[in-house]
Amino acid sequence: MLPLPAVQDIQTYLSDNAWQQARMWRGASVWSHADGYEVLLPPRDDLADTDLRVRECLSHHPPSPLTEEEVLRRAGGLGH
């Protein structure tokens, strides 16, 4: 099993794939997609609920859930 991607990797992935940072909520960023999806991304990797929020982000991506490997690959964290 791969480690969870870093918050920065997910931000890069979202930004590169038609997601917009819509607003901030309690320090976390809310990203929205034109298809109506939203995900809450914590501001840093070292917070108590970061793993939970990252897993939620990975499982709610349209049109199907992302894998950790796909996020890392697309963000440049894994070789092709």
Phi, psi and omega in degrees: 000135180281153173292157177295145177294153177289155178305316180300320178297319180291319177301316179298314179301311182299313180300322181280353186232046170069021174263149178238137174284108189277320183191174176251147177218112179051039179090345179268155178260138176258121180253139180234153180241150181302336179282000178097001179279148173224145174227149178256122183243124181295160183283339184214164180280344189260016179273157184300325183255013182300313181301317178299312181294322178295316178298320177298317179300315180294328184273349183247016182280134177282154351277348178220159182302143176276155171260157177302321181298319181295317178298313180298317180296313182291333178273358177091011182273347179228150175287158181275000000 
